[in-house]
Amino acid sequence: GTLVITGAITDTTCKINGAEPPTNIAVQLPTISRTALKDVGSTAGGTVFDVKLTECPQALNGQQVGLFFESGGTVDYTSGNLFAYRADSQGVEQVPQTKADNVQFQLANLDGSAIHLGRNKGAQAAQTFLVSQTAGSSTYGTTLRYLARYIR
């Protein structure tokens, strides 16, 4: 005879900004003057953005969670920042062949410390936040807050 074993293991995740992952998040940085980034390493246009996690598994209650930013073609592995690209003539689409000169986008924690993209989870140094029970509800969640900015 034959013994056949079948099964499945699943895990739930949190909803991100009310939607199932994957979810896109748009952060609009302000228009800045070129002189705001005159020195290498200078930053400008810091904009706080929130990532709201809802309907998290109860097992995450009391746990620290944070974002892990996957690497890809838009990451400068040397600086740990994101390449900035020139927009098309309508300002809508990025033109991958045309990287902007002397500027990148940096993700940072609220204290201003950089998040190092392109590194493993621990080395990215992204701030973590405590998951707790949502007030007046039986669900769990938290709001992650980070900063996006220009960097030279």
trRosetta pair geometry for C-beta under 8 A, 3 or more apart (Angstrom, degrees):
i j d omega theta_ij theta_ji phi_ij phi_ji
11 57 7.3 -54 -177 -50 82 155
12 57 4.9 139 74 -69 104 106
13 21 6.1 -32 100 12 142 128
13 56 7.7 -39 171 -127 39 66
13 57 7.5 -39 -100 -19 18 104
14 53 4.0 14 151 -168 152 101
14 54 6.4 128 -173 55 94 29
14 55 6.2 142 -147 77 59 63
14 56 4.0 -15 -91 -90 103 82
14 57 7.6 -103 -62 -1 69 67
14 60 7.3 -50 -56 35 111 167
14 65 7.9 100 -8 149 145 168
14 141 6.5 123 -146 -115 123 81
15 18 5.8 13 142 -145 127 14
15 19 6.0 148 -170 60 97 19
15 20 6.2 -56 -119 -79 83 42
15 21 7.8 -162 -134 -28 39 71
15 53 7.1 142 70 -158 49 50
15 54 4.8 -30 63 68 104 85
15 55 4.8 45 3 45 108 113
16 19 6.1 -38 70 64 71 76
16 20 7.9 40 26 166 82 9
16 21 5.6 72 3 -76 122 81
16 23 4.2 -160 86 31 120 144
16 25 7.8 -90 153 -56 120 112
16 51 6.3 -30 -156 -173 97 96
16 52 7.4 126 -166 73 45 55
16 53 6.4 -22 -101 -99 58 65
17 23 5.8 171 43 160 106 152
17 25 6.8 146 -19 -95 147 99
17 51 6.7 -80 -46 -150 95 55
17 52 5.3 96 -92 49 53 91
18 52 7.2 21 -29 88 74 117
18 54 6.3 23 -84 34 52 138
19 23 4.8 132 79 -101 116 121
20 23 7.5 161 88 -56 32 100
25 49 6.7 118 157 160 124 137
25 51 6.4 -53 -90 -97 160 94
27 47 5.9 149 177 100 105 126
27 49 4.6 -75 -104 -64 115 148
27 148 4.6 97 127 27 154 153
28 47 7.2 -138 83 -174 48 168
29 32 7.7 -44 146 -17 107 106
29 45 4.6 56 -177 154 108 129
29 47 5.3 -149 -108 -4 62 136
29 105 7.6 -150 -33 -121 148 107
29 148 6.3 -112 -72 113 104 106
29 149 7.0 129 -123 -123 126 34
29 150 6.4 122 171 -39 156 90
30 45 5.0 -156 51 -136 84 95
30 47 6.9 155 -12 -67 82 117
32 36 4.5 -74 169 37 119 152
32 37 7.3 86 116 -22 134 100
32 44 4.8 115 -147 126 161 129
32 45 4.8 -102 -44 -57 130 114
32 150 6.2 -126 31 21 146 150
33 36 5.0 118 65 -21 77 96
34 37 6.7 -74 -172 45 45 92
34 38 8.0 82 136 -74 67 71
35 38 5.5 3 -161 -55 56 110
36 42 7.4 -169 145 134 57 124
36 44 3.9 65 147 -96 123 167
36 45 7.4 93 125 -30 152 88
36 150 7.5 77 103 77 117 134
37 42 5.2 173 -138 86 52 109
37 43 7.7 21 -106 -112 90 15
37 44 5.7 -112 -61 9 84 123
37 102 7.0 142 122 142 124 100
37 103 6.1 59 124 -97 171 97
37 150 6.1 -84 -71 128 134 119
37 151 7.5 142 -131 -172 119 19
37 152 3.9 142 177 -47 106 120
38 42 6.5 25 49 27 54 158
38 152 7.5 -145 50 -1 11 170
39 42 4.5 97 63 -30 83 118
39 152 6.7 140 88 74 36 137
40 152 5.6 -118 -118 117 37 98
41 151 7.1 -21 -151 -171 27 99
41 152 6.7 -40 17 75 23 80
42 151 7.3 169 87 -148 38 58
42 152 5.2 15 52 30 81 114
43 46 6.7 55 141 -60 115 97
43 106 6.5 -72 -116 44 120 137
43 149 4.8 47 -177 130 111 136
43 150 6.4 153 -156 82 60 57
43 151 4.8 -23 -98 -96 83 78
43 152 7.8 -150 -75 10 40 71
44 149 6.6 161 74 -175 26 104
44 150 5.1 -20 63 61 79 109
45 149 5.4 150 79 -145 73 72
45 150 4.8 57 38 5 123 102
46 108 7.6 -48 -130 50 107 131
46 147 5.3 -11 -163 -172 98 118
46 148 7.5 152 -148 78 49 37
46 149 4.2 -21 -91 -85 61 123
47 147 6.9 141 69 -156 37 65
47 148 5.3 -25 63 63 93 86
47 149 6.8 158 14 -78 68 65
48 110 7.0 33 -116 -110 110 92
48 145 6.0 -2 -170 -172 107 101
48 146 7.3 157 -150 86 60 31
48 147 5.6 -38 -95 -96 58 72
49 145 7.5 166 83 -149 36 57
49 146 6.0 -21 61 67 82 79
49 147 7.5 146 16 -105 75 23
49 148 6.0 21 -2 -3 122 109
50 143 5.3 -20 -161 -174 113 108
50 144 6.9 138 -161 75 56 52
50 145 5.5 -24 -101 -98 71 74
51 67 6.4 72 47 -63 164 127
51 143 7.2 150 74 -163 44 57
51 144 4.3 -15 61 61 99 107
51 145 7.8 -165 22 -72 70 31
51 146 7.3 19 -3 8 108 106
52 141 7.0 27 174 169 76 128
52 143 5.0 -21 -105 -108 71 83
52 144 7.8 -156 -73 25 25 70
53 56 5.7 41 147 -60 109 115
53 65 7.0 -22 15 96 171 144
53 131 7.2 -62 96 -108 132 100
53 141 4.9 -176 102 -153 70 83
53 142 5.3 11 54 53 110 68
53 143 7.3 -169 22 -85 71 32
53 144 6.7 59 -15 -13 106 100
54 134 7.3 34 -136 -68 84 143
54 139 6.6 30 -177 141 77 136
54 141 4.3 -9 -106 -98 44 148
55 139 5.2 -48 -97 -156 51 131
55 140 7.6 65 -155 54 12 60
55 141 6.8 25 1 -68 33 112
56 60 4.6 -72 154 59 123 140
56 61 7.8 153 99 -58 114 62
56 65 7.9 -145 -131 -13 149 162
56 131 5.5 -92 91 -151 162 134
56 139 7.3 114 34 173 61 83
56 140 4.3 -79 66 95 98 96
56 141 5.3 153 -3 -86 106 55
56 142 7.6 9 -17 5 149 82
57 60 5.3 101 69 -4 77 99
57 140 7.2 -37 82 55 23 129
58 61 5.5 -19 -171 -12 55 117
58 140 6.1 142 -104 -13 44 138
59 63 7.7 18 134 -15 62 139
60 63 4.8 -95 -162 42 58 124
60 65 6.4 8 -163 -48 122 131
60 131 4.4 -5 137 82 99 167
60 140 6.0 160 76 121 96 141
61 131 5.8 -111 -105 113 30 101
61 132 6.5 70 -147 -127 76 33
61 133 6.3 20 -127 -53 120 78
61 140 5.0 -108 -78 -117 86 146
62 130 7.1 -20 -145 -164 28 97
62 131 6.9 -41 18 73 22 82
62 132 7.2 73 -66 -95 47 67
63 130 7.5 157 84 -144 28 57
63 131 5.4 5 58 31 75 115
64 128 3.9 58 167 140 107 133
64 129 6.8 143 -152 64 69 19
64 130 5.9 -39 -95 -86 64 57
64 131 7.7 -167 -93 -1 15 81
65 128 6.0 154 74 -157 16 92
65 129 6.2 -37 65 61 70 73
65 131 5.6 49 2 -42 119 108
65 142 6.6 152 52 47 111 139
65 144 7.5 -89 104 -73 89 117
66 126 4.6 159 156 111 130 105
66 127 6.0 175 -119 96 129 38
66 128 3.9 -90 -42 -96 111 66
66 129 6.6 121 -84 7 70 74
66 144 6.5 127 -134 -127 53 129
67 126 5.5 -104 64 165 74 158
67 144 6.0 124 -30 155 101 162
67 146 7.1 -54 26 -40 135 144
68 121 5.1 -38 -116 -114 123 92
68 124 6.7 147 -135 23 64 159
68 126 7.1 -157 -88 27 41 145
69 107 6.7 142 -58 50 160 160
69 115 6.7 95 6 140 136 127
69 117 5.0 -62 103 -115 131 93
69 124 6.4 155 34 -145 94 147
69 126 7.1 138 -9 -61 98 140
71 75 4.9 -87 -148 33 76 157
71 77 7.3 37 -147 -90 131 95
71 117 6.5 137 -99 163 73 84
71 118 4.4 82 -110 -111 118 58
72 75 5.8 109 53 -4 53 103
73 96 7.8 9 132 -148 129 127
74 82 5.3 10 142 -154 100 90
74 83 5.3 -128 -164 39 63 94
75 80 7.6 -18 -171 -149 100 31
75 81 7.7 164 -151 92 61 28
75 82 6.2 -50 -99 -103 52 59
75 83 7.5 -124 -70 -9 5 85
75 117 4.8 -135 -132 128 118 118
75 118 4.4 161 151 -62 138 107
76 79 4.6 17 105 38 122 100
76 80 7.1 -44 84 14 79 17
76 81 5.3 1 45 63 113 74
76 82 7.1 161 4 -125 87 8
76 83 5.6 119 -46 -60 97 79
76 104 6.2 -67 8 -124 140 148
76 118 7.5 -108 84 -23 32 150
77 80 7.4 32 -156 -74 28 48
77 118 4.4 -161 -113 173 71 156
79 104 6.3 125 96 43 152 169
79 151 7.9 174 168 102 136 132
80 106 8.0 51 102 -130 83 88
80 114 6.5 98 101 148 129 125
80 115 7.5 -159 155 112 115 45
80 116 3.6 -58 -148 -148 148 68
80 117 5.1 138 -175 40 64 62
80 118 5.9 -137 -117 38 59 105
80 119 6.7 -12 -116 -17 110 108
81 104 4.0 87 122 132 136 136
81 105 6.2 163 178 75 98 43
81 106 4.7 -53 -118 -89 109 73
81 107 7.9 162 -130 11 63 67
81 114 7.8 -64 -75 -157 86 125
81 117 6.7 109 -99 32 10 116
81 151 5.9 -125 -112 56 154 130
82 104 6.0 155 73 179 47 92
82 105 4.2 -21 64 63 108 100
82 106 7.5 -168 21 -75 80 29
82 107 7.4 67 -14 -21 111 94
82 117 6.6 41 -58 34 75 163
83 99 5.2 -66 -175 -129 119 113
83 100 7.8 151 172 34 74 80
83 104 6.1 -61 -112 -125 28 93
83 105 7.9 0 77 21 16 87
84 99 6.9 97 75 -166 54 71
84 100 4.1 -37 102 37 103 126
84 103 5.0 -28 35 107 150 92
84 104 5.5 -163 -14 -121 95 33
84 105 5.7 121 -73 -26 92 86
84 150 7.7 20 -68 -128 149 86
85 94 4.1 72 84 -165 138 106
85 95 5.9 -177 167 56 114 54
85 96 6.2 -47 -122 -100 148 35
85 98 6.1 95 -164 83 81 70
85 99 5.8 -63 -101 -109 63 46
85 100 6.3 -172 -119 -19 8 87
86 94 7.7 121 73 -153 36 63
86 95 5.5 -26 78 46 84 112
86 98 4.3 -49 35 121 115 120
86 99 7.6 102 -9 151 82 5
86 100 5.6 136 -58 -74 70 80
87 90 7.6 -105 149 77 108 48
87 91 4.4 42 131 -134 149 46
87 92 6.7 118 -171 28 110 26
87 93 6.9 125 -159 68 71 37
87 94 6.5 -60 -104 -98 55 46
87 95 7.1 113 -167 -5 13 93
88 91 7.0 -112 68 -31 61 16
88 92 6.0 -32 51 50 109 74
88 93 4.7 27 -6 57 124 88
88 94 7.8 -133 -23 -88 81 3
88 95 5.7 122 -71 -52 72 107
90 93 7.7 49 62 11 99 81
95 98 4.4 18 99 31 112 112
100 103 5.1 -36 117 60 123 102
102 152 5.5 -1 171 -144 82 94
103 150 5.6 -28 -159 -164 109 105
103 151 7.2 137 -155 73 58 39
103 152 6.0 -39 -94 -97 59 64
104 150 7.6 137 74 -160 37 56
104 151 5.4 -29 66 66 86 90
104 152 7.8 143 19 -107 76 18
105 148 6.2 -6 -176 -171 107 97
105 149 7.3 153 -156 80 63 31
105 150 6.6 -49 -103 -103 56 46
105 151 7.3 110 -146 18 11 88
106 114 5.9 -63 -174 -127 120 100
106 115 7.8 146 174 44 75 74
106 148 7.3 157 82 -155 47 50
106 149 5.5 -24 61 66 93 82
106 150 7.5 57 15 157 89 8
106 151 4.2 50 -20 -15 125 132
107 114 7.6 93 81 -162 52 63
107 115 4.4 -41 102 52 97 121
107 117 6.7 87 32 -47 117 111
107 126 7.9 -10 127 -104 119 102
107 146 6.0 3 -172 162 96 131
107 147 7.1 140 -164 79 49 55
107 148 5.8 -24 -102 -100 65 70
108 112 5.8 -9 163 -158 140 28
108 113 6.2 157 -162 79 92 33
108 114 5.3 -56 -103 -104 88 40
108 115 5.9 -166 -100 -4 27 83
108 146 6.8 151 76 -175 41 83
108 147 4.3 -31 70 71 93 108
108 148 7.7 167 21 -85 78 23
108 149 6.5 -8 9 17 122 112
109 112 7.1 -34 74 32 73 20
109 113 4.9 2 39 58 113 87
109 114 8.0 -46 8 12 80 4
109 115 6.5 120 -38 -54 75 93
109 125 7.5 -87 -29 134 125 87
109 126 6.8 158 -74 -151 97 44
109 127 4.0 111 -130 -30 117 116
109 146 6.5 -64 -110 -127 37 74
109 147 6.9 13 98 17 12 103
110 127 6.7 -24 13 -3 85 167
110 145 5.7 31 -61 111 122 107
110 146 7.1 -118 -50 -120 71 29
110 147 6.1 134 -97 -32 43 110
111 127 7.6 132 10 -74 98 133
112 147 7.2 -19 -96 50 43 159
113 125 6.6 -87 135 137 119 128
114 125 7.4 62 92 78 58 125
115 124 5.4 16 -172 169 83 89
115 125 6.1 -157 -120 78 54 77
115 126 4.8 39 -126 -85 121 79
115 146 7.2 -14 -22 -149 144 127
116 119 4.8 23 113 7 107 132
116 123 6.1 -66 77 139 128 82
116 124 5.3 -151 62 -133 71 45
116 125 6.0 60 10 25 97 103
117 124 6.8 43 -88 -129 33 104
119 123 3.8 -101 153 98 131 115
119 124 5.2 176 71 -68 101 64
120 123 5.1 73 55 20 75 108
120 124 7.3 -129 93 -25 32 87
121 124 6.2 -52 -158 12 27 113
122 125 7.9 36 160 -62 43 54
126 146 7.3 -31 -151 -100 99 127
127 144 7.8 154 90 -157 93 88
127 145 7.9 -29 83 70 136 67
127 146 7.2 175 40 -93 109 81
129 142 4.7 165 122 153 116 138
129 143 7.0 -104 164 78 163 41
129 144 5.2 -156 9 -97 140 68
129 145 7.6 102 -73 14 140 73
130 142 6.2 168 87 -106 42 141
131 140 5.5 50 166 163 105 110
131 141 6.6 -79 -146 -165 84 7
131 142 4.8 -104 -99 -24 53 119
132 140 6.7 -156 112 -147 17 84
132 141 7.7 -40 61 63 53 42
132 142 6.6 91 18 -78 73 92
133 137 7.0 -173 171 77 82 77
133 138 7.4 -39 -154 -145 109 28
133 139 7.4 133 -153 84 64 32
133 140 5.5 -53 -97 -96 47 75
134 137 4.0 -8 88 55 106 128
134 139 4.9 4 20 78 125 83
134 140 6.5 -160 -17 -103 83 19
134 141 5.4 29 -65 30 107 103
